[in-house]
Amino acid sequence: MAHWRKGIRAEYSGNVEAEERYRKIFEAAEVGLWEEDYSEVQRELARLRARGVTDFPEYFRRQPEEVPRLASLIRVLDANSQALKFHGAGSLAELGGSLERVRVPEALPVFREALVAIAEGRESFQSEVQGKTLRGQTVYSVIRFAVPRKEAQFKRLIVSTVDITPRKLAEVALRASEDRYRRIFENAKVSLWENDFSAAFEAIQKLKAQGIADLRSYLLEHPDFVRDYLGLIRIIDVNPETVRLYKGGSREQFLGPLTRFIHEEALSCYAEEMMAIVEGREHFEGEQPDRNFAGERMQILVSYSVPRTPEEARRVVVSVIDLTARRRAEEEQLQVQRLESLGVVAGGIAHDFNNLLTAILGNLSLLQCSGPEEQLLAETRQAITRARGLTEQLLTFSRGGAPVKRLVDLARLLRETVGFALAGSNVRAEFHVAPDLLEAELDEGQFAQVINNLVINARQAMPAGGRLEVEAANEQREDGRLFARLAFRDQGEGIAPAHLPRIFDPYFSTKQSGKGLGLTVVYSIIRGHGGHIEVASEPGRGALFTLHLPACARRSSPVPEKPLQDLEGLRVLVMDDEAPIRRVARGMLQRLGCAVLEAADGAEAISIYQQGLQSGNPPQAVIMDLTVPGRMGGLEAIRRLRTLDPQVKAVVSSGYSNDPVLASPREHGFAGVLAKPYTLEEIQRALAELIRQD
């Protein structure tokens, strides 16, 4: 039962933290994001299905009044700033909890198709839709959402919207006059391409004349034909936004055959474009990968009116919308969800494991041996220390609060940790560290783990030995923020392109002996420190991992270590729900000359402390376990103790060594931290520091 309650508590904490991370991604997205409640719509569709409706397109064609009725059942729960701005709203309240004020009759056919997509259980829905602002201005967007698989997910359906109003207005202007078209073409805030499809259009007509039964399969099986077709398309002009988006130097770089913009990973997308002409569609719209002139990957949405005659084919305006930021936001949200699902389990395991290690390590600290036995004890203590490091990796997945940060000399930490990780290997490190490298506020233990994992990854990539280049330099963003850029470049075989998108996923590994957690831990820690990590690699040319970490302009001052204070006669109250931990704590404290009182939960600790106050002899120090399943834990107990005695001196102890309370103990009423598992020396140091505060 205790483990069940503990799991519920860990899951609740994880959900709250996931919600906070989701909220940051939601608000920072560069596209419009809506959180909508479709539960009533889903229930209505279920009722229709129960009544025997199977052909939903036909049903809505015969019952058109059902479409606006179901549309009115949608409730808007939240919207980010981009979504509100798109409709000219200053706050969610202005929309009145629904989209009725910004919906237009022209949008009903699109909503009908969305209803059909939900009813038929498709994977996702995407379409252009017309709307209006609160002031009545017409706007256009591309809406997209993943169709939920579970009933509960309809309560919080995320709908993304991309503003395509400039492109739509551009199309209207093109039909009106060439002069207006040119002005819009030049000033549009979306990428516009003017292409000549005439030769390609002719090639398609010849292909159709061959009478091939399944043209789509033919195109997919003959990529050379697709490449030849694309080579027949000529770029006549691009607008300034295209030059900016693709990081080109001038529009002249773009002109000529489309061949230079062909990418192998997008061949299936190009084949679908060809099918739009073959089938005589009015409009083509499709998402595909691309690269800019700097070689950076992009995800774009391509759309244009499909030419139906040779005359129309001579001049086709293609719009390109950059979806890279939107896809990155979606990928990061999925990454957070993956880490959180693993974290719920990992956090509970690590907590229980740390409690076991506390008893083992504490008892070992009390043993005194000489000769061979002392060496065996030392090796055992080292093994437990390594096990403690493993629990730290597990706890990284269930990170509860901010890391326990302090100002750290990055240059020192880099050299020390890299040197330690490469000790005894045939890989040598080559450092290129800026002499003025800034310091950073970080959790030194966690960040050492980041460096260690990256170095081990490089070692394993170079089994025959080699060179690991470690670079560190300062960088300043356009907004004035300071960052430290750390780069690790190995000489291994590199990472296959197909593996790069999954390189930080939990349990993904390209090694037979790998567990697939090292880089996931790196990703989680870097994100927890407000930084980000990038990876670049080509087969046969090694891998490059680049970290960008917020840095500080100020420098830390060395703090001289103070001698430990004598604890002889100190009265210490130990509160922990596990008897083995209380016993080992008592043994260590008695070894230090302390008088020990014990309590199994917060309520008992308060009672003992209150009795001491009444007798004029309260405990001089309190060690509080943070989590007591089903009973009062340390957090509530310290609040009540401070009411009884504002001068109470308490140290918080927990198997959740990354709990937010341990990150900022003073904000929660504690004067110090003792993370489990701990040794005799660590408990002595924690109490000495506590008493020194007098």
C-alpha positions as CSV (number, residue, x, y, z in Angstrom):
1,M,0.0,0.0,0.0
2,A,2.8,2.4,0.8
3,H,4.4,1.8,-2.6
4,W,1.0,2.4,-4.2
5,R,0.6,5.8,-2.5
6,K,4.2,6.6,-3.3
7,G,3.6,5.9,-7.0
8,I,0.5,8.1,-7.0
9,R,2.4,10.9,-5.3
10,A,5.3,10.6,-7.8
11,E,2.8,10.5,-10.7
12,Y,1.0,13.6,-9.5
13,S,4.3,15.4,-9.1
14,G,5.3,14.4,-12.6
15,N,2.0,15.5,-14.1
16,V,2.4,18.9,-12.5
17,E,5.9,19.3,-13.8
18,A,4.9,18.0,-17.3
19,E,2.1,20.6,-17.3
20,E,4.6,23.3,-16.5
21,R,6.9,22.3,-19.3
22,Y,4.0,21.9,-21.7
23,R,2.8,25.4,-20.7
24,K,6.2,26.9,-21.6
25,I,6.2,25.1,-25.0
26,F,2.5,26.1,-25.6
27,E,3.1,29.8,-24.9
28,A,6.4,30.0,-26.8
29,A,5.2,28.3,-30.0
30,E,5.5,30.5,-33.1
31,V,2.2,29.1,-34.5
32,G,-1.3,29.4,-33.1
33,L,-2.2,26.7,-30.6
34,W,-5.7,26.1,-29.2
35,E,-6.7,23.8,-26.4
36,E,-10.3,22.7,-27.1
37,D,-12.8,20.4,-25.5
38,Y,-14.3,18.1,-28.1
39,S,-15.9,15.7,-25.6
40,E,-19.5,16.7,-26.3
41,V,-18.8,16.4,-30.1
42,Q,-17.3,13.0,-29.6
43,R,-20.3,11.9,-27.5
44,E,-22.7,13.1,-30.2
45,L,-20.8,11.2,-32.9
46,A,-20.9,8.1,-30.7
47,R,-24.7,8.5,-30.3
48,L,-25.1,8.8,-34.1
49,R,-22.9,5.6,-34.5
50,A,-25.1,3.8,-32.0
51,R,-28.2,4.8,-34.0
52,G,-26.7,3.0,-37.0
53,V,-24.9,5.8,-38.9
54,T,-22.0,4.4,-40.8
55,D,-21.6,6.7,-43.8
56,F,-20.9,10.0,-42.0
57,P,-20.1,12.0,-45.2
58,E,-23.5,11.1,-46.6
59,Y,-25.2,11.7,-43.2
60,F,-23.9,15.3,-43.0
61,R,-24.8,15.9,-46.6
62,R,-28.4,14.9,-45.9
63,Q,-28.4,16.7,-42.5
64,P,-26.4,19.9,-43.0
65,E,-28.0,21.5,-40.0
66,E,-26.1,19.0,-37.8
67,V,-22.8,20.6,-38.7
68,P,-23.3,24.1,-37.1
69,R,-25.0,22.4,-34.1
70,L,-22.0,20.2,-33.4
71,A,-19.7,23.1,-34.0
72,S,-21.4,25.0,-31.2
73,L,-20.6,22.2,-28.8
74,I,-16.8,22.9,-29.0
75,R,-15.4,24.7,-25.9
76,V,-12.2,26.7,-26.0
77,L,-10.1,26.0,-22.9
78,D,-7.0,27.9,-23.7
79,A,-5.1,29.6,-26.6
80,N,-1.6,30.9,-26.9
81,S,-0.7,34.5,-27.8
82,Q,-0.3,33.7,-31.5
83,A,-3.8,32.2,-31.7
84,L,-5.4,35.2,-29.9
85,K,-3.4,37.6,-32.1
86,F,-4.6,35.9,-35.2
87,H,-8.2,36.7,-34.4
88,G,-7.5,40.1,-32.9
89,A,-8.3,39.1,-29.4
90,G,-6.4,40.5,-26.4
91,S,-7.5,37.7,-24.1
92,L,-9.3,34.3,-24.1
93,A,-12.3,35.9,-22.3
94,E,-13.0,38.1,-25.4
95,L,-13.8,34.9,-27.4
96,G,-16.4,33.9,-24.8
97,G,-15.2,30.3,-24.4
98,S,-16.0,29.3,-28.0
99,L,-15.1,30.1,-31.6
100,E,-18.6,31.3,-32.6
101,R,-17.6,34.9,-32.8
102,V,-14.8,34.3,-35.3
103,R,-16.4,31.4,-37.3
104,V,-17.8,32.2,-40.7
105,P,-20.3,30.1,-42.8
106,E,-17.6,29.3,-45.3
107,A,-15.8,27.3,-42.5
108,L,-18.7,24.9,-42.0
109,P,-17.7,22.5,-44.9
110,V,-14.2,22.3,-43.3
111,F,-15.7,21.5,-39.9
112,R,-17.9,18.8,-41.6
113,E,-14.7,17.2,-43.0
114,A,-13.1,17.4,-39.5
115,L,-16.2,15.6,-38.0
116,V,-15.9,12.9,-40.6
117,A,-12.1,12.5,-39.8
118,I,-13.0,12.1,-36.1
119,A,-15.9,9.7,-36.8
120,E,-13.8,7.5,-39.1
121,G,-10.9,7.5,-36.6
122,R,-8.3,8.9,-39.0
123,E,-4.8,9.7,-37.6
124,S,-5.0,13.4,-38.1
125,F,-6.9,16.2,-39.9
126,Q,-5.5,19.1,-41.8
127,S,-7.2,21.7,-44.0
128,E,-7.4,25.3,-45.0
129,V,-10.2,27.3,-43.3
130,Q,-11.6,30.8,-43.6
131,G,-12.4,32.8,-40.5
132,K,-12.5,36.4,-39.2
133,T,-11.1,38.6,-36.5
134,L,-13.2,40.1,-33.8
135,R,-13.4,43.2,-35.9
136,G,-14.8,41.3,-38.9
137,Q,-11.6,41.1,-41.0
138,T,-11.3,37.9,-43.1
139,V,-8.4,35.6,-42.3
140,Y,-7.2,32.2,-43.5
141,S,-5.3,29.5,-41.8
142,V,-4.2,25.9,-42.1
143,I,-5.6,24.0,-39.1
144,R,-4.2,20.6,-38.0
145,F,-4.8,18.2,-35.1
146,A,-4.1,14.6,-34.3
147,V,-7.4,12.6,-33.9
148,P,-7.4,11.3,-30.3
149,R,-7.4,7.5,-29.7
150,K,-8.9,7.6,-26.2
151,E,-12.2,9.2,-25.1
152,A,-10.5,11.2,-22.3
153,Q,-8.2,12.9,-24.8
154,F,-11.1,14.7,-26.5
155,K,-11.3,16.9,-23.4
156,R,-8.0,18.5,-24.3
157,L,-7.5,18.5,-28.0
158,I,-4.6,20.6,-29.3
159,V,-5.3,22.3,-32.6
160,S,-2.5,24.2,-34.4
161,T,-3.2,27.0,-36.8
162,V,-0.8,28.5,-39.3
163,D,-1.7,31.9,-40.7
164,I,-1.8,31.7,-44.5
165,T,-3.8,34.9,-45.0
166,P,-0.9,36.6,-46.9
167,R,-0.8,33.7,-49.4
168,K,-4.5,33.6,-49.8
169,L,-4.6,37.4,-50.4
170,A,-1.7,36.9,-52.8
171,E,-3.8,34.5,-54.9
172,V,-6.7,36.8,-55.0
173,A,-4.5,39.7,-56.0
174,L,-2.9,37.6,-58.8
175,R,-6.3,37.2,-60.4
176,A,-7.0,40.9,-60.1
177,S,-3.9,42.5,-61.7
178,E,-0.3,41.8,-62.4
179,D,0.8,45.1,-60.8
180,R,-1.0,44.3,-57.5
181,Y,0.5,40.8,-57.7
182,R,4.0,42.1,-58.0
183,R,3.6,44.4,-55.0
184,I,2.2,41.6,-52.9
185,F,4.8,39.1,-54.2
186,E,7.6,41.4,-53.2
187,N,6.2,42.3,-49.8
188,A,4.5,39.0,-48.7
189,K,5.7,37.6,-45.4
190,V,5.5,34.1,-46.7
191,S,8.0,32.5,-49.2
192,L,6.7,32.8,-52.8
193,W,8.2,31.1,-55.8
194,E,7.2,31.8,-59.4
195,N,7.9,28.6,-61.4
196,D,7.6,27.5,-65.0
197,F,6.0,24.1,-65.1
198,S,5.4,24.0,-68.9
199,A,8.0,21.3,-69.8
200,A,7.2,19.3,-66.7
201,F,3.5,19.5,-67.5
202,E,4.1,18.2,-71.0
203,A,6.1,15.3,-69.6
204,I,3.2,14.4,-67.3
205,Q,0.8,14.4,-70.2
206,K,3.0,12.0,-72.2
207,L,3.2,9.7,-69.1
208,K,-0.6,9.7,-68.8
209,A,-0.8,8.8,-72.5
210,Q,1.1,5.6,-71.9
211,G,-1.9,4.2,-70.1
212,I,-0.1,3.1,-66.9
213,A,-2.7,1.7,-64.5
214,D,-1.2,2.7,-61.2
215,L,0.8,5.9,-61.8
216,R,1.5,6.5,-58.1
217,S,3.2,3.2,-57.7
218,Y,5.1,3.7,-60.9
219,L,6.4,7.0,-59.7
220,L,7.5,5.6,-56.4
221,E,9.3,2.7,-58.1
222,H,11.0,5.0,-60.7
223,P,12.7,7.8,-58.7
224,D,14.8,8.7,-61.7
225,F,11.7,9.7,-63.6
226,V,10.7,11.9,-60.6
227,R,14.2,13.6,-60.6
228,D,14.0,14.2,-64.4
229,Y,10.5,15.7,-64.0
230,L,11.7,18.1,-61.3
231,G,14.7,19.1,-63.5
232,L,12.2,20.3,-66.1
233,I,10.7,22.8,-63.7
234,R,12.4,26.2,-63.8
235,I,12.4,28.9,-61.1
236,I,11.6,32.2,-62.7
237,D,11.5,34.4,-59.6
238,V,11.4,34.3,-55.8
239,N,10.4,37.0,-53.4
240,P,12.7,38.6,-50.7
241,E,11.1,36.4,-47.9
242,T,12.3,33.3,-49.8
243,V,15.9,34.7,-49.9
244,R,15.7,35.3,-46.1
245,L,14.0,32.0,-45.3
246,Y,16.6,30.0,-47.3
247,K,19.5,32.1,-46.1
248,G,20.5,33.0,-49.6
249,G,22.6,35.9,-50.7
250,S,20.4,37.0,-53.6
251,R,17.4,35.9,-55.6
252,E,19.7,35.1,-58.5
253,Q,21.0,32.1,-56.5
254,F,17.6,30.5,-56.9
255,L,16.9,31.0,-60.6
256,G,17.1,28.2,-63.1
257,P,16.3,24.4,-62.9
258,L,14.7,23.2,-59.6
259,T,17.3,20.4,-59.6
260,R,19.5,22.1,-56.9
261,F,16.6,22.0,-54.4
262,I,15.9,18.2,-54.9
263,H,16.5,16.1,-51.7
264,E,16.4,12.4,-51.7
265,E,14.3,12.2,-48.5
266,A,11.5,14.1,-50.2
267,L,11.2,12.1,-53.3
268,S,7.9,10.5,-52.2
269,C,6.5,14.1,-51.6
270,Y,7.6,15.1,-55.1
271,A,5.8,12.1,-56.5
272,E,2.6,13.2,-54.7
273,E,3.0,16.6,-56.3
274,M,3.1,15.0,-59.8
275,M,0.0,13.0,-59.0
276,A,-1.9,16.3,-58.3
277,I,-1.3,17.2,-62.0
278,V,-2.1,13.7,-63.2
279,E,-5.4,13.7,-61.3
280,G,-6.3,17.2,-62.3
281,R,-6.7,18.6,-58.8
282,E,-7.4,22.2,-58.3
283,H,-4.9,22.7,-55.5
284,F,-1.9,20.9,-54.0
285,E,-0.7,21.2,-50.5
286,G,1.9,19.0,-48.8
287,E,4.5,18.9,-46.1
288,Q,8.0,17.9,-46.9
289,P,11.6,18.1,-45.6
290,D,14.0,20.7,-47.2
291,R,17.4,22.4,-46.6
292,N,18.5,26.0,-46.8
293,F,21.7,27.2,-48.3
294,A,23.5,26.8,-45.0
295,G,22.7,23.1,-45.1
296,E,20.2,23.3,-42.2
297,R,17.2,21.0,-42.2
298,M,13.8,22.6,-42.6
299,Q,10.2,21.3,-42.6
300,I,8.0,23.2,-45.0
301,L,4.4,23.3,-46.2
302,V,4.2,23.7,-50.0
303,S,1.0,24.8,-51.7
304,Y,-0.1,26.1,-55.1
305,S,-2.9,26.0,-57.6
306,V,-2.3,23.0,-59.9
307,P,-2.0,24.0,-63.6
308,R,-4.6,22.4,-65.8
309,T,-3.5,23.8,-69.2
310,P,-0.1,24.5,-70.8
311,E,-0.8,28.2,-70.5
312,E,-1.4,28.0,-66.7
313,A,1.7,25.8,-66.4
314,R,4.0,28.6,-67.7
315,R,3.5,30.6,-64.4
316,V,2.7,28.8,-61.2
317,V,3.0,30.6,-57.9
318,V,4.2,28.3,-55.1
319,S,4.0,29.3,-51.5
320,V,6.3,27.9,-48.9
321,I,5.6,28.1,-45.1
322,D,8.3,27.3,-42.7
323,L,7.0,24.7,-40.2
324,T,10.3,23.9,-38.6
325,A,9.6,25.7,-35.3
326,R,6.1,24.1,-35.1
327,R,7.5,20.6,-35.6
328,R,10.3,21.2,-33.1
329,A,7.7,22.3,-30.5
330,E,5.7,19.1,-31.2
331,E,8.8,16.9,-31.0
332,E,9.9,18.6,-27.7
333,Q,6.4,18.0,-26.3
334,L,6.6,14.3,-27.2
335,Q,10.1,14.1,-25.7
336,V,8.8,15.6,-22.5
337,Q,5.9,13.1,-22.4
338,R,8.3,10.2,-23.0
339,L,10.6,11.3,-20.2
340,E,7.8,11.9,-17.8
341,S,6.3,8.4,-18.4
342,L,9.7,6.9,-17.6
343,G,10.2,9.3,-14.7
344,V,7.1,8.2,-12.8
345,V,8.6,4.7,-12.6
346,A,12.2,5.7,-12.2
347,G,11.6,8.1,-9.4
348,G,9.9,5.6,-7.2
349,I,12.5,2.9,-7.9
350,A,15.4,5.4,-7.2
351,H,13.7,6.6,-3.9
352,D,13.4,3.0,-2.5
353,F,16.8,2.1,-3.7
354,N,18.4,5.1,-2.0
355,N,16.7,4.1,1.3
356,L,18.3,0.6,1.0
357,L,21.6,2.2,0.2
358,T,21.4,4.5,3.2
359,A,21.2,1.5,5.6
360,I,24.0,-0.4,3.8
361,L,26.3,2.6,3.4
362,G,25.6,3.8,6.9
363,N,26.4,0.4,8.5
364,L,29.6,0.2,6.4
365,S,30.6,3.6,7.7
366,L,30.4,2.2,11.3
367,L,32.6,-0.8,10.6
368,Q,36.3,-0.4,11.5
369,C,38.7,-3.0,10.1
370,S,42.4,-3.3,9.3
371,G,44.4,-5.4,6.9
372,P,42.7,-7.1,3.9
373,E,39.3,-6.5,5.4
374,E,39.7,-2.7,5.2
375,Q,40.5,-3.0,1.5
376,L,37.3,-5.1,1.0
377,L,35.3,-2.5,2.9
378,A,36.8,0.3,0.8
379,E,35.9,-1.5,-2.4
380,T,32.3,-2.1,-1.1
381,R,31.9,1.5,-0.3
382,Q,33.1,2.5,-3.8
383,A,30.6,0.1,-5.3
384,I,27.8,1.6,-3.3
385,T,28.9,5.1,-4.4
386,R,28.6,4.0,-8.0
387,A,25.2,2.6,-7.2
388,R,24.3,6.0,-5.8
389,G,25.3,7.5,-9.1
390,L,22.9,5.1,-10.9
391,T,20.0,6.3,-8.8
392,E,21.0,9.9,-9.7
393,Q,20.6,9.0,-13.4
394,L,17.2,7.5,-12.7
395,L,16.1,10.5,-10.7
396,T,17.0,12.8,-13.6
397,F,14.0,11.4,-15.5
398,S,11.6,12.3,-12.7
399,R,13.1,15.7,-12.0
400,G,10.9,17.5,-9.5
401,G,12.3,21.0,-9.3
402,A,15.2,23.1,-10.3
403,P,18.7,21.6,-10.0
404,V,20.7,22.4,-6.9
405,K,22.7,25.1,-8.6
406,R,25.8,27.1,-7.7
407,L,28.3,29.1,-9.6
408,V,30.8,26.6,-11.3
409,D,34.1,27.1,-13.1
410,L,33.2,25.3,-16.4
411,A,36.8,25.2,-17.6
412,R,37.9,23.3,-14.4
413,L,34.9,21.0,-14.5
414,L,35.5,20.2,-18.2
415,R,39.1,19.3,-17.8
416,E,38.6,17.3,-14.5
417,T,35.6,15.3,-15.8
418,V,36.9,14.6,-19.3
419,G,40.2,13.5,-17.8
420,F,38.6,11.2,-15.4
421,A,36.3,9.6,-18.0
422,L,39.2,9.0,-20.4
423,A,41.5,7.5,-17.7
424,G,42.9,4.2,-18.9
425,S,41.5,4.5,-22.4
426,N,43.3,4.8,-25.7
427,V,41.4,8.0,-26.5
428,R,43.1,11.3,-25.9
429,A,41.4,14.7,-25.3
430,E,42.4,17.8,-27.2
431,F,41.1,20.9,-25.4
432,H,40.3,24.3,-27.0
433,V,38.9,26.3,-24.1
434,A,38.6,30.1,-24.3
435,P,40.8,31.7,-21.6
436,D,37.9,34.0,-20.6
437,L,35.3,31.2,-20.5
438,L,32.3,32.3,-18.4
439,E,31.1,30.4,-15.4
440,A,27.6,29.0,-15.1
441,E,25.1,28.4,-12.4
442,L,24.5,24.7,-12.4
443,D,24.2,21.5,-10.5
444,E,27.8,20.4,-10.6
445,G,27.1,16.7,-10.0
446,Q,24.5,16.6,-12.7
447,F,26.5,18.5,-15.2
448,A,29.5,16.3,-14.5
449,Q,27.2,13.4,-15.4
450,V,26.4,15.2,-18.7
451,I,30.1,15.5,-19.6
452,N,30.8,11.9,-18.5
453,N,28.0,10.4,-20.6
454,L,29.1,12.4,-23.7
455,V,32.8,11.3,-23.2
456,I,31.8,7.7,-22.7
457,N,29.7,7.9,-25.8
458,A,32.8,9.1,-27.7
459,R,35.0,6.4,-26.2
460,Q,32.6,3.7,-27.3
461,A,32.5,5.3,-30.8
462,M,36.3,4.9,-31.1
463,P,37.2,1.4,-29.9
464,A,40.6,1.5,-31.7
465,G,41.4,4.9,-30.1
466,G,41.5,8.4,-31.4
467,R,41.1,12.0,-30.5
468,L,38.2,13.7,-28.7
469,E,38.1,17.4,-29.4
470,V,36.6,19.5,-26.6
471,E,35.8,23.1,-27.3
472,A,34.4,25.7,-25.0
473,A,33.7,29.4,-25.9
474,N,31.4,32.2,-24.9
475,E,28.5,33.4,-27.1
476,Q,26.1,36.3,-26.8
477,R,22.6,36.2,-28.3
478,E,20.9,39.0,-30.1
479,D,18.8,39.7,-27.0
480,G,22.0,40.1,-24.9
481,R,21.8,36.8,-23.1
482,L,25.2,35.1,-22.4
483,F,25.7,31.4,-23.1
484,A,28.6,29.0,-22.9
485,R,29.0,26.8,-26.0
486,L,30.6,23.4,-25.3
487,A,31.3,21.0,-28.2
488,F,32.5,17.4,-28.2
489,R,33.7,16.0,-31.5
490,D,34.8,12.4,-31.9
491,Q,36.5,10.5,-34.7
492,G,34.1,7.6,-34.7
493,E,32.0,6.0,-37.5
494,G,29.3,8.7,-37.1
495,I,25.5,8.3,-36.7
496,A,23.3,7.2,-39.5
497,P,20.8,9.9,-40.7
498,A,17.9,7.7,-39.9
499,H,19.0,7.4,-36.2
500,L,19.6,11.1,-35.6
501,P,15.9,12.1,-34.9
502,R,15.8,9.4,-32.2
503,I,19.2,9.8,-30.6
504,F,17.9,11.3,-27.4
505,D,14.9,8.9,-27.0
506,P,14.8,6.7,-23.9
507,Y,16.1,3.1,-24.5
508,F,17.2,3.9,-28.1
509,S,20.8,2.7,-28.7
510,T,22.8,1.7,-31.8
511,K,25.1,-0.4,-29.6
512,Q,24.4,-4.1,-28.8
513,S,25.4,-3.6,-25.1
514,G,23.9,-0.1,-24.8
515,K,20.9,0.6,-22.5
516,G,19.8,3.7,-24.4
517,L,19.7,6.0,-21.3
518,G,23.0,8.0,-21.5
519,L,22.0,10.6,-24.0
520,T,18.5,10.8,-22.7
521,V,19.9,11.7,-19.3
522,V,22.1,14.3,-21.1
523,Y,19.1,15.8,-22.8
524,S,17.0,15.9,-19.7
525,I,19.7,17.6,-17.6
526,I,20.5,20.2,-20.2
527,R,16.8,21.1,-20.6
528,G,16.5,21.3,-16.8
529,H,19.3,23.9,-16.8
530,G,17.6,26.1,-19.4
531,G,20.0,25.1,-22.2
532,H,19.7,23.0,-25.3
533,I,21.8,20.4,-27.1
534,E,22.4,19.7,-30.8
535,V,23.9,16.8,-32.6
536,A,25.4,16.7,-36.1
537,S,26.9,13.7,-37.8
538,E,27.6,12.0,-41.1
539,P,28.5,8.3,-41.5
540,G,32.3,7.9,-41.4
541,R,33.0,11.4,-40.2
542,G,32.3,11.2,-36.5
543,A,29.7,13.0,-34.3
544,L,29.5,16.5,-32.9
545,F,27.5,17.2,-29.8
546,T,27.1,20.9,-29.0
547,L,25.7,22.2,-25.7
548,H,24.4,25.8,-25.2
549,L,24.3,26.6,-21.5
550,P,23.2,29.9,-19.9
551,A,26.3,31.6,-18.5
552,C,27.0,34.3,-15.9
553,A,29.2,37.4,-16.2
554,R,30.2,37.3,-12.6
555,R,32.9,35.1,-11.1
556,S,32.7,32.8,-8.0
557,S,35.0,33.4,-5.1
558,P,36.7,30.4,-3.5
559,V,35.2,29.5,0.0
560,P,37.8,28.1,2.4
561,E,36.6,24.8,4.0
562,K,35.9,25.2,7.7
563,P,37.0,22.6,10.2
564,L,34.3,20.2,11.4
565,Q,32.7,21.1,14.7
566,D,32.8,18.7,17.7
567,L,29.3,17.2,18.0
568,E,29.9,15.5,21.5
569,G,26.7,15.7,23.5
570,L,24.5,17.1,20.7
571,R,20.8,16.1,21.1
572,V,19.5,15.0,17.7
573,L,16.0,14.0,16.8
574,V,15.8,11.6,13.8
575,M,12.5,11.2,12.0
576,D,12.2,8.5,9.4
577,D,9.4,6.0,8.6
578,E,11.9,3.1,8.0
579,A,13.3,1.5,11.1
580,P,16.6,0.3,9.4
581,I,17.4,3.9,8.5
582,R,16.6,5.1,12.0
583,R,18.9,2.4,13.4
584,V,21.8,3.2,11.2
585,A,21.4,6.9,11.8
586,R,21.4,6.3,15.5
587,G,24.6,4.2,15.2
588,M,26.4,6.9,13.3
589,L,25.2,9.7,15.5
590,Q,26.2,7.8,18.7
591,R,29.6,7.2,17.1
592,L,29.9,11.0,16.8
593,G,29.0,11.4,20.5
594,C,25.4,12.6,20.0
595,A,22.3,11.8,22.1
596,V,19.7,10.4,19.8
597,L,15.8,10.6,19.8
598,E,13.8,8.7,17.2
599,A,10.4,9.3,15.6
600,A,8.6,7.3,12.9
601,D,6.6,10.2,11.4
602,G,6.1,13.9,11.6
603,A,3.4,13.7,14.3
604,E,5.6,11.7,16.6
605,A,8.6,14.1,16.0
606,I,6.4,17.1,16.9
607,S,5.3,15.3,20.1
608,I,8.9,14.5,21.1
609,Y,10.0,18.1,20.3
610,Q,7.1,19.6,22.3
611,Q,8.0,17.5,25.3
612,G,11.6,18.7,25.1
613,L,10.4,22.3,25.0
614,Q,8.2,21.8,28.1
615,S,11.1,20.3,30.0
616,G,13.4,23.1,28.8
617,N,15.7,20.7,26.9
618,P,14.5,20.5,23.3
619,P,16.5,18.7,20.6
620,Q,19.4,20.8,19.3
621,A,19.1,19.4,15.8
622,V,16.5,17.6,13.8
623,I,16.9,15.3,10.8
624,M,13.6,15.0,8.9
625,D,12.7,12.4,6.2
626,L,10.7,14.3,3.6
627,T,8.3,11.5,2.5
628,V,6.3,9.4,4.9
629,P,3.6,7.5,3.0
630,G,0.1,7.8,4.6
631,R,1.4,9.9,7.5
632,M,2.8,13.3,8.2
633,G,6.1,13.9,6.3
634,G,8.9,16.3,6.9
635,L,7.5,19.3,5.1
636,E,4.3,19.6,7.2
637,A,6.2,18.7,10.3
638,I,8.8,21.5,9.9
639,R,6.0,24.0,9.4
640,R,4.4,23.0,12.7
641,L,7.7,22.8,14.5
642,R,8.5,26.4,13.4
643,T,5.2,27.5,14.9
644,L,6.3,25.8,18.2
645,D,9.9,27.0,18.1
646,P,11.0,29.5,15.4
647,Q,14.6,28.7,16.3
648,V,14.4,25.0,15.4
649,K,17.3,23.7,13.4
650,A,16.4,21.0,11.0
651,V,18.0,19.2,8.1
652,V,15.8,17.6,5.4
653,S,16.7,14.1,4.2
654,S,15.2,12.3,1.2
655,G,15.7,9.4,-1.2
656,Y,14.4,11.8,-3.8
657,S,17.7,13.6,-4.0
658,N,16.5,16.0,-6.7
659,D,13.3,17.0,-4.9
660,P,12.6,20.8,-5.2
661,V,12.7,21.0,-1.4
662,L,16.3,19.8,-1.4
663,A,17.0,22.4,-4.1
664,S,15.9,25.3,-1.9
665,P,15.6,24.0,1.7
666,R,15.5,27.5,3.3
667,E,12.4,28.4,1.4
668,H,10.6,25.5,3.0
669,G,11.8,26.0,6.6
670,F,14.9,23.7,6.6
671,A,18.5,24.9,7.3
672,G,20.3,22.2,5.5
673,V,20.2,19.1,3.3
674,L,21.2,15.5,3.8
675,A,20.6,13.5,0.6
676,K,20.2,9.7,0.9
677,P,22.2,7.6,1.0
678,Y,24.7,9.3,3.3
679,T,27.9,8.3,5.1
680,L,29.2,9.0,8.6
681,E,31.3,11.9,7.2
682,E,28.3,13.4,5.4
683,I,26.0,13.3,8.4
684,Q,28.8,14.8,10.5
685,R,29.4,17.6,8.0
686,A,25.6,18.4,7.7
687,L,25.2,18.7,11.5
688,A,28.4,20.7,11.9
689,E,27.2,23.2,9.3
690,L,23.8,23.3,11.0
691,I,25.2,24.1,14.4
692,R,27.7,26.5,13.0
693,Q,24.8,28.7,11.9
694,D,24.4,29.8,15.5
